[in-house]
């Protein structure tokens, strides 16, 4: 039986770093294209270049990044340092037949959200118009365009770096005739009364609900509402907020499906609500 990559890494590093530290090397990592990211314990800083080189060699990566501060700010920027490899950290990540060009040192990409990206790929159809309020580099718009081929997707993104990659990725995946990128604050520039389906792939999403309602065609359609919530808030807290707003628009909101995208901490997870907004 072939050795597991982590066992090979451990074996190689046991010749380089002190024995008492070997069980502290990262056994989890994220590989995006040919860029590797992991969290390195502070007491291994002295050996970080050797550790980075070993992981890069075994896992066939050009660059290794150390996550020193997670994802922060409105633009959800990674806080990382390069510990080994090329200065240029731009790459192309392939997933489910979709290509994402990005720089993992500048914009986030979570492998933990892969199931949701795959699910969204086939959820629409060629009769729909879709609005993606937080498109990023095309996380959800691209798989939907490639596989569902809706009539139109308006992909809105505020972060200039992410928007630049979104534009490139639309061409890279040959969906220029489907996806229209729009740069700016979705509360100001979202097309109104056009959407059969709205994607809200962000956190702290509640304050953007009026924008989602305003872009629904005749005030009716499907909203995919994402948020990071504690388990004891599910499903009542967000669902009640959406139902209350629906009342203001003389509409009703019905939960179609609730899914846990991934866990963040004990009792806290990223959830997505599929909600149908219809006439009363």
C-alpha positions in Angstrom: 0.0 0.0 0.0 1.3 3.5 -0.9 2.3 5.7 1.9 0.0 8.6 2.7 1.4 12.1 1.8 1.3 13.2 5.5 3.3 10.1 6.6 5.9 10.9 3.9 6.1 14.6 5.1 6.4 13.5 8.7 9.2 11.1 7.8 11.2 13.7 5.9 10.7 16.4 8.5 11.8 14.0 11.3 15.3 14.3 9.9 15.1 18.2 10.0 13.2 19.4 13.1 13.5 18.2 16.7 11.7 15.1 17.7 9.5 16.9 20.2 8.0 19.1 17.5 7.2 16.5 14.9 3.7 15.8 16.1 2.9 19.5 15.9 3.3 19.9 12.1 0.0 20.6 10.3 -2.0 17.4 9.4 -4.6 19.6 7.6 -4.1 22.0 4.7 -5.9 23.6 1.8 -4.6 23.1 -1.7 -5.9 25.7 -4.2 -4.5 25.0 -7.6 -0.8 24.7 -6.9 -0.8 26.9 -3.8 -0.9 25.3 -0.3 -2.1 27.0 2.8 -1.9 25.6 6.4 -1.7 26.9 10.0 1.8 26.5 11.4 2.2 26.6 15.3 4.2 29.6 16.4 6.9 27.4 18.0 7.7 26.0 14.6 8.5 29.4 13.1 12.2 28.7 13.2 11.8 25.8 10.8 9.1 27.3 8.6 11.1 27.5 5.4 12.2 23.8 5.7 8.6 22.8 6.6 7.2 24.7 3.6 9.7 23.2 1.2 8.9 19.7 2.4 5.1 20.1 2.0 5.6 21.7 -1.4 7.8 18.8 -2.6 5.5 16.0 -1.4 2.2 17.7 -2.4 3.5 19.2 -5.7 2.9 22.8 -4.9 4.8 25.9 -6.1 4.2 28.0 -3.0 3.3 27.4 0.6 1.4 30.0 2.7 1.1 30.1 6.5 -2.4 31.3 7.7 -1.5 33.7 10.5 -4.9 35.5 10.9 -7.7 33.7 9.1 -10.2 35.6 6.9 -10.9 39.2 8.0 -12.8 42.4 7.0 -15.6 43.2 4.7 -13.7 41.8 1.7 -12.9 38.6 3.6 -9.2 38.9 2.9 -6.9 36.0 3.9 -4.1 37.0 6.4 -1.2 34.8 5.3 2.6 34.9 4.9 4.6 33.1 2.2 7.0 30.6 3.9 8.2 28.9 0.7 8.1 29.2 -3.1 7.4 31.7 -5.8 6.5 35.3 -5.1 3.6 35.1 -7.6 0.8 33.3 -5.8 -1.8 33.4 -8.6 -3.1 30.1 -9.7 -6.0 28.3 -11.4 -8.0 25.9 -9.3 -10.1 23.3 -11.0 -13.3 21.9 -9.3 -16.2 20.0 -10.8 -15.2 21.0 -14.3 -15.1 24.7 -13.4 -11.9 26.8 -13.5 -11.3 29.5 -10.9 -8.4 31.9 -11.4 -7.4 33.6 -8.2 -4.6 34.6 -5.8 -5.1 32.7 -2.4 -3.0 35.4 -0.7 -5.5 38.1 -1.7 -8.9 36.4 -1.9 -10.5 33.6 0.0 -11.5 30.2 -1.5 -12.9 27.6 0.9 -12.8 23.9 0.0 -15.3 23.3 2.7 -18.0 25.0 0.5 -17.4 22.6 -2.4 -20.7 20.7 -1.8 -22.7 23.9 -2.0 -20.9 25.0 -5.2 -21.7 21.6 -6.7 -25.3 21.8 -5.5 -25.8 25.2 -7.0 -24.4 24.1 -10.4 -27.7 22.3 -11.2 -30.3 24.2 -9.3 -31.3 26.7 -12.0 -32.5 26.3 -15.6 -32.4 28.1 -18.9 -35.6 29.9 -18.3 -34.4 31.8 -15.3 -32.7 35.1 -14.6 -30.4 34.9 -11.5 -28.9 37.7 -9.4 -25.8 36.8 -7.3 -25.5 39.6 -4.8 -22.0 38.6 -3.5 -20.4 36.9 -6.5 -16.7 37.0 -5.4 -14.6 35.4 -8.1 -17.6 33.5 -9.3 -17.8 30.8 -6.6 -21.5 30.1 -7.3 -22.2 32.0 -10.5 -19.7 30.0 -12.5 -20.9 26.5 -11.8 -24.5 27.6 -12.3 -23.6 29.1 -15.6 -21.6 26.2 -16.8 -24.2 23.5 -15.9 -27.6 25.1 -15.5 -27.1 27.7 -18.3 -29.8 30.2 -17.0 -30.9 32.9 -19.3 -28.8 35.5 -17.5 -26.8 35.8 -14.3 -26.1 39.3 -12.9 -22.9 38.7 -10.8 -22.3 41.6 -8.4 -19.1 42.1 -6.5 -17.7 45.1 -4.6 -14.1 44.0 -4.0 -12.0 45.2 -6.9 -9.5 42.3 -6.7 -12.3 39.7 -6.6 -14.2 41.5 -9.4 -11.1 41.4 -11.6 -10.8 37.6 -11.2 -14.6 37.3 -11.7 -14.3 39.0 -15.1 -11.3 36.7 -16.1 -13.1 33.6 -14.9 -16.2 34.3 -16.9 -14.1 34.2 -20.0 -12.0 31.3 -18.8 -15.2 29.2 -18.5 -16.7 30.4 -21.7 -19.9 31.8 -20.1 -19.6 35.4 -21.3 -23.0 35.2 -22.9 -24.6 34.1 -19.6 -22.8 36.0 -16.8 -22.8 39.8 -16.6 -20.4 41.1 -14.0 -21.3 44.3 -12.2 -18.9 46.1 -9.8 -20.1 47.9 -6.8 -22.3 47.9 -3.7 -25.2 45.7 -4.4 -27.5 47.9 -2.4 -27.0 50.7 -4.9 -26.5 48.9 -8.3 -28.6 45.7 -8.3 -31.1 45.5 -11.2 -34.6 45.7 -9.9 -37.6 43.4 -10.8 -35.6 41.0 -12.9 -34.7 37.9 -10.9 -36.3 34.4 -10.6 -33.5 33.4 -8.2 -31.2 35.4 -5.8 -28.0 34.1 -4.3 -26.9 35.7 -1.0 -23.6 33.9 -0.4 -22.2 36.1 2.4 -22.4 36.5 6.2 -24.2 39.2 8.2 -26.7 38.8 5.3 -29.9 40.1 7.0 -29.3 43.8 6.2 -29.1 42.9 2.4 -32.6 41.3 2.4 -34.4 44.4 1.1 -32.0 44.4 -1.9 -32.8 40.7 -2.6 -36.6 41.4 -2.4 -36.3 44.4 -4.7 -34.6 42.5 -7.5 -37.2 39.6 -7.5 -39.4 39.6 -10.6 -42.8 40.8 -9.5 -41.7 40.2 -6.0 -41.7 36.4 -6.3 -38.9 33.8 -6.7 -36.3 31.8 -4.8 -33.7 33.3 -2.3 -30.7 31.3 -1.2 -29.9 33.0 2.1 -26.5 32.3 3.7 -25.3 33.2 7.2 -23.1 32.0 10.0 -25.4 31.2 13.0 -25.5 29.4 16.3 -27.4 26.2 16.3 -30.0 27.5 18.8 -31.0 30.3 16.3 -31.9 27.7 13.6 -34.2 28.0 11.8 -36.4 30.5 13.7 -34.3 33.6 14.0 -33.4 34.2 10.3 -36.6 32.7 9.0 -38.7 35.0 11.1 -36.8 38.0 9.8 -37.4 37.0 6.3 -41.1 36.3 6.9 -41.5 39.7 8.5 -39.9 41.5 5.6 -42.1 39.4 3.2 -45.1 40.8 4.9 -44.0 44.3 4.3 -43.9 43.5 0.5 -47.3 41.8 0.8 -45.6 38.4 0.1 -45.2 35.2 2.0 -42.0 33.3 2.6 -41.8 29.5 2.8 -38.7 27.4 3.7 -37.9 24.9 1.0 -34.7 23.5 2.4 -32.2 24.2 5.2 -28.6 23.0 4.8 -25.5 23.2 6.9 -22.7 24.1 4.6 -19.9 23.6 7.2 -19.2 23.9 10.9 -17.1 26.8 12.2 -16.9 25.9 15.9 -18.9 23.9 18.4 -22.5 25.1 18.1 -21.8 27.6 15.2 -22.1 26.7 11.5 -22.5 28.2 8.0 -26.1 27.6 6.9 -28.0 28.2 3.7 -31.8 28.6 3.6 -33.6 28.0 0.3 -36.7 30.2 0.6 -39.6 30.6 -1.8 -41.1 34.1 -1.9 -44.6 34.1 -3.3 -47.9 35.9 -3.4 -50.1 35.7 -0.3 
